[in-house]
């Protein structure tokens, strides 16, 4: 079976931020994939995006790599009651390099 997350991993190598909406009928849920480096412009856009997903439970995936033809990464769960911007500042951005342009 091929790795369904492989395209997301390769897009992240190009420093893309990817959000997938995996909501069901009863709940709003999404997965936010972060590249290893984020530019200041991307960070500002990400903060703006955070306002549009306030009612989502979000899994943040970062520090992705390929092991045995599978994409793996660190995962941080975020409930809709938590502020995505604050959590990005407090936790995830300590793991993701901020690239200054």
Legacy VTK file of the C-alpha trace (Angstrom):
# vtk DataFile Version 3.0
C-alpha trace
ASCII
DATASET POLYDATA
POINTS 101 float
0.000 0.000 0.000
1.328 3.411 -0.889
1.664 6.160 1.682
-1.293 8.571 1.292
0.670 11.307 3.075
3.641 11.184 0.703
2.361 14.074 -1.463
1.910 16.205 1.655
5.436 15.395 2.773
6.898 16.386 -0.602
4.875 19.609 -0.635
6.263 20.383 2.818
9.794 20.030 1.423
8.904 23.013 -0.775
7.989 24.924 2.423
4.249 24.698 1.850
1.784 24.803 4.735
-1.063 22.369 4.082
-4.468 22.118 5.756
-6.749 19.174 5.111
-10.369 19.316 6.198
-11.270 15.870 7.511
-14.606 16.858 9.029
-17.462 14.438 9.384
-21.169 15.207 9.679
-20.959 15.642 13.431
-17.620 17.371 13.946
-15.305 19.876 12.339
-11.793 18.484 12.238
-8.661 19.324 10.282
-4.989 18.475 9.968
-2.426 21.266 9.622
0.925 20.167 8.167
3.873 22.480 8.775
7.172 22.468 6.883
10.504 22.533 8.703
10.882 26.261 7.943
8.251 28.992 7.842
8.796 32.487 6.490
7.564 35.536 8.349
5.020 36.102 5.551
3.751 32.518 5.895
3.480 32.947 9.656
1.335 36.060 9.241
-0.900 34.195 6.757
-1.101 31.258 9.161
-2.269 33.567 11.964
-4.970 34.919 9.652
-5.978 31.384 8.701
-6.231 30.459 12.392
-9.192 32.833 12.696
-11.123 30.880 10.065
-10.813 27.523 11.854
-11.796 28.556 15.372
-14.543 25.922 15.504
-12.280 23.041 14.375
-10.398 20.450 16.377
-6.974 20.451 14.725
-4.042 18.073 14.632
-0.816 19.912 13.861
1.815 17.730 12.164
5.395 18.974 11.939
8.954 17.660 11.712
7.885 15.162 9.048
10.231 12.614 7.535
10.057 9.392 5.536
10.864 6.096 7.249
10.476 2.794 5.403
8.414 4.494 2.679
5.978 5.938 5.231
5.548 9.577 6.229
5.834 10.167 9.960
5.976 13.300 12.058
5.381 14.879 15.413
1.718 15.560 16.210
0.183 18.192 18.442
-3.563 18.007 19.130
-5.500 21.238 19.510
-9.092 21.438 20.721
-11.377 24.092 19.301
-11.470 25.809 22.694
-7.738 26.494 22.422
-6.352 29.427 20.476
-4.390 28.149 17.455
-2.271 31.301 17.255
-1.225 31.048 20.906
-0.470 27.341 20.604
1.604 27.917 17.495
3.589 30.565 19.367
3.932 28.561 22.581
4.725 25.126 21.276
5.011 24.367 17.601
7.104 27.337 16.499
9.752 26.276 18.983
10.138 23.187 16.796
9.750 24.852 13.382
12.476 27.187 12.161
11.358 30.739 11.360
13.015 31.792 8.121
13.699 35.512 7.766
13.461 36.903 4.250
LINES 1 102
101 0 1 2 3 4 5 6 7 8 9 10 11 12 13 14 15 16 17 18 19 20 21 22 23 24 25 26 27 28 29 30 31 32 33 34 35 36 37 38 39 40 41 42 43 44 45 46 47 48 49 50 51 52 53 54 55 56 57 58 59 60 61 62 63 64 65 66 67 68 69 70 71 72 73 74 75 76 77 78 79 80 81 82 83 84 85 86 87 88 89 90 91 92 93 94 95 96 97 98 99 100
